[in-house]
Amino acid sequence: MKQEIDNEEGLAKILKRRRKELEITQKELASVCNLSHNGISRIEVADSDIKLSTLLKMGKFLRYKVILEMDEE
């Protein structure tokens, strides 16, 4: 299922929901992403910019495929 994300709040909501679906703690996710528990918490409330490298790590651990697509309008 593809999900289009166009803002930080949308990304935060999707990442948090998926983490909870997989029953992964913020602490476990933080360890995989080399972040603090607080860092994951801030990402999940859209209070922090996320680096692409972190998003890719999170995506892999949460079993998401990250695809960037160019909008040709």
N, CA, C and O atoms as CSV, one atom per row, in Angstrom:
chain,resi,resn,atom,element,x,y,z
A,1,MET,N,N,0.839,-1.176,0.000
A,1,MET,CA,C,0.000,0.000,0.000
A,1,MET,C,C,0.888,1.244,0.000
A,1,MET,O,O,1.770,1.383,0.848
A,2,LYS,N,N,0.655,2.130,-0.937
A,2,LYS,CA,C,1.427,3.369,-1.015
A,2,LYS,C,C,0.747,4.445,-0.187
A,2,LYS,O,O,-0.480,4.544,-0.144
A,3,GLN,N,N,1.574,5.250,0.468
A,3,GLN,CA,C,1.072,6.375,1.240
A,3,GLN,C,C,1.870,7.603,0.840
A,3,GLN,O,O,3.100,7.603,0.884
A,4,GLU,N,N,1.161,8.641,0.453
A,4,GLU,CA,C,1.831,9.882,0.086
A,4,GLU,C,C,1.939,10.770,1.325
A,4,GLU,O,O,0.961,10.988,2.041
A,5,ILE,N,N,3.126,11.266,1.554
A,5,ILE,CA,C,3.377,12.120,2.705
A,5,ILE,C,C,3.861,13.459,2.187
A,5,ILE,O,O,4.806,13.525,1.401
A,6,ASP,N,N,3.210,14.530,2.631
A,6,ASP,CA,C,3.619,15.841,2.134
A,6,ASP,C,C,3.964,16.835,3.233
A,6,ASP,O,O,4.154,18.021,2.964
A,7,ASN,N,N,4.046,16.348,4.487
A,7,ASN,CA,C,4.473,17.235,5.567
A,7,ASN,C,C,4.998,16.416,6.744
A,7,ASN,O,O,4.826,15.199,6.798
A,8,GLU,N,N,5.635,17.101,7.677
A,8,GLU,CA,C,6.258,16.436,8.825
A,8,GLU,C,C,5.234,15.747,9.714
A,8,GLU,O,O,5.495,14.669,10.248
A,9,GLU,N,N,4.077,16.362,9.873
A,9,GLU,CA,C,3.043,15.782,10.728
A,9,GLU,C,C,2.538,14.453,10.162
A,9,GLU,O,O,2.306,13.499,10.905
A,10,GLY,N,N,2.373,14.404,8.845
A,10,GLY,CA,C,1.936,13.158,8.205
A,10,GLY,C,C,2.964,12.048,8.365
A,10,GLY,O,O,2.614,10.899,8.635
A,11,LEU,N,N,4.222,12.397,8.197
A,11,LEU,CA,C,5.298,11.422,8.368
A,11,LEU,C,C,5.336,10.931,9.809
A,11,LEU,O,O,5.449,9.730,10.053
A,12,ALA,N,N,5.242,11.847,10.757
A,12,ALA,CA,C,5.281,11.491,12.178
A,12,ALA,C,C,4.159,10.514,12.524
A,12,ALA,O,O,4.380,9.522,13.218
A,13,LYS,N,N,2.972,10.800,12.041
A,13,LYS,CA,C,1.804,9.967,12.330
A,13,LYS,C,C,1.981,8.551,11.778
A,13,LYS,O,O,1.679,7.572,12.460
A,14,ILE,N,N,2.465,8.449,10.558
A,14,ILE,CA,C,2.658,7.143,9.927
A,14,ILE,C,C,3.738,6.336,10.638
A,14,ILE,O,O,3.561,5.143,10.885
A,15,LEU,N,N,4.854,6.979,10.968
A,15,LEU,CA,C,5.943,6.267,11.641
A,15,LEU,C,C,5.514,5.770,13.017
A,15,LEU,O,O,5.806,4.635,13.393
A,16,LYS,N,N,4.826,6.615,13.759
A,16,LYS,CA,C,4.379,6.229,15.099
A,16,LYS,C,C,3.370,5.081,15.035
A,16,LYS,O,O,3.460,4.125,15.804
A,17,ARG,N,N,2.413,5.182,14.117
A,17,ARG,CA,C,1.395,4.131,13.980
A,17,ARG,C,C,2.040,2.795,13.621
A,17,ARG,O,O,1.678,1.755,14.173
A,18,ARG,N,N,2.996,2.828,12.695
A,18,ARG,CA,C,3.652,1.586,12.273
A,18,ARG,C,C,4.482,0.983,13.407
A,18,ARG,O,O,4.478,-0.232,13.606
A,19,ARG,N,N,5.189,1.833,14.145
A,19,ARG,CA,C,5.986,1.340,15.268
A,19,ARG,C,C,5.094,0.625,16.272
A,19,ARG,O,O,5.449,-0.437,16.782
A,20,LYS,N,N,3.936,1.211,16.553
A,20,LYS,CA,C,3.010,0.606,17.504
A,20,LYS,C,C,2.400,-0.693,16.958
A,20,LYS,O,O,2.210,-1.653,17.705
A,21,GLU,N,N,2.092,-0.718,15.643
A,21,GLU,CA,C,1.564,-1.939,15.022
A,21,GLU,C,C,2.533,-3.102,15.200
A,21,GLU,O,O,2.119,-4.234,15.452
A,22,LEU,N,N,3.829,-2.814,15.067
A,22,LEU,CA,C,4.860,-3.846,15.174
A,22,LEU,C,C,5.294,-4.090,16.624
A,22,LEU,O,O,6.159,-4.923,16.892
A,23,GLU,N,N,4.683,-3.353,17.545
A,23,GLU,CA,C,4.984,-3.478,18.976
A,23,GLU,C,C,6.468,-3.256,19.278
A,23,GLU,O,O,7.092,-3.993,20.041
A,24,ILE,N,N,6.997,-2.218,18.651
A,24,ILE,CA,C,8.391,-1.813,18.856
A,24,ILE,C,C,8.380,-0.587,19.765
A,24,ILE,O,O,7.592,0.337,19.563
A,25,THR,N,N,9.246,-0.584,20.752
A,25,THR,CA,C,9.314,0.577,21.648
A,25,THR,C,C,10.135,1.690,21.003
A,25,THR,O,O,10.918,1.455,20.083
A,26,GLN,N,N,9.939,2.893,21.501
A,26,GLN,CA,C,10.753,4.011,21.033
A,26,GLN,C,C,12.226,3.746,21.332
A,26,GLN,O,O,13.101,4.107,20.545
A,27,LYS,N,N,12.487,3.125,22.453
A,27,LYS,CA,C,13.860,2.823,22.846
A,27,LYS,C,C,14.513,1.844,21.867
A,27,LYS,O,O,15.677,2.018,21.508
A,28,GLU,N,N,13.782,0.826,21.435
A,28,GLU,CA,C,14.314,-0.133,20.458
A,28,GLU,C,C,14.598,0.555,19.129
A,28,GLU,O,O,15.650,0.346,18.525
A,29,LEU,N,N,13.663,1.369,18.682
A,29,LEU,CA,C,13.837,2.080,17.416
A,29,LEU,C,C,14.996,3.058,17.502
A,29,LEU,O,O,15.765,3.203,16.552
A,30,ALA,N,N,15.119,3.720,18.626
A,30,ALA,CA,C,16.221,4.669,18.830
A,30,ALA,C,C,17.566,3.962,18.727
A,30,ALA,O,O,18.507,4.495,18.138
A,31,SER,N,N,17.657,2.779,19.289
A,31,SER,CA,C,18.906,2.018,19.255
A,31,SER,C,C,19.315,1.687,17.821
A,31,SER,O,O,20.486,1.815,17.462
A,32,VAL,N,N,18.369,1.269,17.015
A,32,VAL,CA,C,18.639,0.924,15.617
A,32,VAL,C,C,19.060,2.151,14.811
A,32,VAL,O,O,19.897,2.054,13.914
A,33,CYS,N,N,18.476,3.301,15.134
A,33,CYS,CA,C,18.720,4.533,14.377
A,33,CYS,C,C,19.850,5.385,14.958
A,33,CYS,O,O,20.119,6.478,14.458
A,34,ASN,N,N,20.504,4.900,15.996
A,34,ASN,CA,C,21.559,5.653,16.666
A,34,ASN,C,C,21.073,7.019,17.145
A,34,ASN,O,O,21.763,8.028,16.999
A,35,LEU,N,N,19.881,7.029,17.714
A,35,LEU,CA,C,19.292,8.233,18.278
A,35,LEU,C,C,18.955,7.980,19.740
A,35,LEU,O,O,18.986,6.843,20.210
A,36,SER,N,N,18.634,9.045,20.446
A,36,SER,CA,C,18.151,8.892,21.809
A,36,SER,C,C,16.649,8.594,21.764
A,36,SER,O,O,15.985,8.815,20.751
A,37,HIS,N,N,16.141,8.096,22.867
A,37,HIS,CA,C,14.699,7.895,23.008
A,37,HIS,C,C,13.979,9.222,22.748
A,37,HIS,O,O,12.939,9.257,22.089
A,38,ASN,N,N,14.538,10.299,23.268
A,38,ASN,CA,C,13.976,11.629,23.074
A,38,ASN,C,C,13.961,12.016,21.585
A,38,ASN,O,O,13.027,12.670,21.121
A,39,GLY,N,N,14.992,11.610,20.848
A,39,GLY,CA,C,15.051,11.901,19.415
A,39,GLY,C,C,13.895,11.263,18.659
A,39,GLY,O,O,13.287,11.897,17.797
A,40,ILE,N,N,13.591,10.008,18.979
A,40,ILE,CA,C,12.466,9.316,18.340
A,40,ILE,C,C,11.158,9.982,18.746
A,40,ILE,O,O,10.275,10.190,17.914
A,41,SER,N,N,11.040,10.311,20.009
A,41,SER,CA,C,9.838,10.971,20.498
A,41,SER,C,C,9.596,12.283,19.750
A,41,SER,O,O,8.465,12.580,19.365
A,42,ARG,N,N,10.650,13.061,19.546
A,42,ARG,CA,C,10.520,14.341,18.834
A,42,ARG,C,C,10.128,14.137,17.373
A,42,ARG,O,O,9.356,14.924,16.825
A,43,ILE,N,N,10.649,13.098,16.744
A,43,ILE,CA,C,10.269,12.793,15.359
A,43,ILE,C,C,8.788,12.425,15.305
A,43,ILE,O,O,8.078,12.842,14.390
A,44,GLU,N,N,8.322,11.652,16.277
A,44,GLU,CA,C,6.938,11.178,16.277
A,44,GLU,C,C,5.916,12.267,16.582
A,44,GLU,O,O,4.721,12.061,16.371
A,45,VAL,N,N,6.355,13.401,17.067
A,45,VAL,CA,C,5.426,14.520,17.269
A,45,VAL,C,C,5.743,15.672,16.307
A,45,VAL,O,O,5.260,16.792,16.478
A,46,ALA,N,N,6.553,15.376,15.305
A,46,ALA,CA,C,6.920,16.353,14.265
A,46,ALA,C,C,7.578,17.588,14.862
A,46,ALA,O,O,7.354,18.706,14.398
A,47,ASP,N,N,8.394,17.377,15.898
A,47,ASP,CA,C,9.093,18.476,16.551
A,47,ASP,C,C,10.576,18.496,16.168
A,47,ASP,O,O,11.371,19.216,16.772
A,48,SER,N,N,10.934,17.703,15.166
A,48,SER,CA,C,12.334,17.608,14.764
A,48,SER,C,C,12.418,17.240,13.292
A,48,SER,O,O,11.652,16.404,12.811
A,49,ASP,N,N,13.332,17.854,12.586
A,49,ASP,CA,C,13.579,17.447,11.203
A,49,ASP,C,C,14.272,16.097,11.222
A,49,ASP,O,O,15.105,15.828,12.088
A,50,ILE,N,N,13.929,15.262,10.278
A,50,ILE,CA,C,14.517,13.929,10.210
A,50,ILE,C,C,15.502,13.872,9.049
A,50,ILE,O,O,15.191,14.297,7.936
A,51,LYS,N,N,16.678,13.348,9.316
A,51,LYS,CA,C,17.671,13.193,8.253
A,51,LYS,C,C,17.253,12.027,7.363
A,51,LYS,O,O,16.638,11.068,7.829
A,52,LEU,N,N,17.588,12.116,6.096
A,52,LEU,CA,C,17.248,11.042,5.166
A,52,LEU,C,C,17.859,9.723,5.622
A,52,LEU,O,O,17.201,8.686,5.538
A,53,SER,N,N,19.085,9.735,6.095
A,53,SER,CA,C,19.724,8.494,6.546
A,53,SER,C,C,18.950,7.871,7.706
A,53,SER,O,O,18.830,6.648,7.788
A,54,THR,N,N,18.430,8.700,8.596
A,54,THR,CA,C,17.623,8.196,9.715
A,54,THR,C,C,16.300,7.638,9.204
A,54,THR,O,O,15.857,6.581,9.653
A,55,LEU,N,N,15.671,8.338,8.273
A,55,LEU,CA,C,14.415,7.870,7.704
A,55,LEU,C,C,14.599,6.517,7.025
A,55,LEU,O,O,13.744,5.639,7.145
A,56,LEU,N,N,15.703,6.348,6.317
A,56,LEU,CA,C,15.960,5.066,5.656
A,56,LEU,C,C,16.162,3.943,6.671
A,56,LEU,O,O,15.672,2.831,6.467
A,57,LYS,N,N,16.874,4.220,7.755
A,57,LYS,CA,C,17.057,3.214,8.820
A,57,LYS,C,C,15.722,2.863,9.460
A,57,LYS,O,O,15.408,1.691,9.665
A,58,MET,N,N,14.944,3.886,9.772
A,58,MET,CA,C,13.634,3.655,10.377
A,58,MET,C,C,12.744,2.861,9.429
A,58,MET,O,O,12.056,1.926,9.838
A,59,GLY,N,N,12.767,3.245,8.166
A,59,GLY,CA,C,11.950,2.554,7.175
A,59,GLY,C,C,12.285,1.081,7.086
A,59,GLY,O,O,11.392,0.235,7.033
A,60,LYS,N,N,13.555,0.779,7.070
A,60,LYS,CA,C,13.982,-0.619,6.981
A,60,LYS,C,C,13.520,-1.404,8.212
A,60,LYS,O,O,12.991,-2.508,8.082
A,61,PHE,N,N,13.716,-0.841,9.391
A,61,PHE,CA,C,13.343,-1.509,10.634
A,61,PHE,C,C,11.827,-1.658,10.760
A,61,PHE,O,O,11.338,-2.654,11.293
A,62,LEU,N,N,11.083,-0.659,10.263
A,62,LEU,CA,C,9.622,-0.690,10.332
A,62,LEU,C,C,9.003,-1.384,9.115
A,62,LEU,O,O,7.782,-1.430,8.963
A,63,ARG,N,N,9.866,-1.917,8.262
A,63,ARG,CA,C,9.451,-2.649,7.057
A,63,ARG,C,C,8.691,-1.761,6.073
A,63,ARG,O,O,7.677,-2.153,5.497
A,64,TYR,N,N,9.219,-0.556,5.905
A,64,TYR,CA,C,8.715,0.379,4.902
A,64,TYR,C,C,9.767,0.553,3.823
A,64,TYR,O,O,10.967,0.474,4.089
A,65,LYS,N,N,9.318,0.787,2.631
A,65,LYS,CA,C,10.204,1.143,1.526
A,65,LYS,C,C,10.016,2.638,1.284
A,65,LYS,O,O,8.904,3.105,1.035
A,66,VAL,N,N,11.105,3.369,1.361
A,66,VAL,CA,C,11.043,4.817,1.175
A,66,VAL,C,C,11.295,5.124,-0.292
A,66,VAL,O,O,12.330,4.751,-0.844
A,67,ILE,N,N,10.351,5.799,-0.917
A,67,ILE,CA,C,10.458,6.152,-2.335
A,67,ILE,C,C,10.298,7.664,-2.469
A,67,ILE,O,O,9.328,8.236,-1.971
A,68,LEU,N,N,11.226,8.292,-3.125
A,68,LEU,CA,C,11.114,9.722,-3.413
A,68,LEU,C,C,10.682,9.849,-4.863
A,68,LEU,O,O,11.237,9.196,-5.747
A,69,GLU,N,N,9.703,10.680,-5.096
A,69,GLU,CA,C,9.175,10.839,-6.432
A,69,GLU,C,C,9.135,12.313,-6.792
A,69,GLU,O,O,8.787,13.156,-5.966
A,70,MET,N,N,9.488,12.610,-8.009
A,70,MET,CA,C,9.511,13.991,-8.465
A,70,MET,C,C,8.114,14.389,-8.970
A,70,MET,O,O,7.489,13.670,-9.749
A,71,ASP,N,N,7.657,15.527,-8.515
A,71,ASP,CA,C,6.378,16.052,-8.949
A,71,ASP,C,C,6.614,16.933,-10.168
A,71,ASP,O,O,7.292,17.955,-10.073
A,72,GLU,N,N,6.067,16.549,-11.296
A,72,GLU,CA,C,6.348,17.255,-12.550
A,72,GLU,C,C,5.195,18.166,-12.951
A,72,GLU,O,O,4.707,18.093,-14.079
A,73,GLU,N,N,4.769,18.999,-12.057
A,73,GLU,CA,C,3.685,19.954,-12.387
A,73,GLU,C,C,4.230,21.209,-12.970
A,73,GLU,O,O,3.468,22.116,-13.304
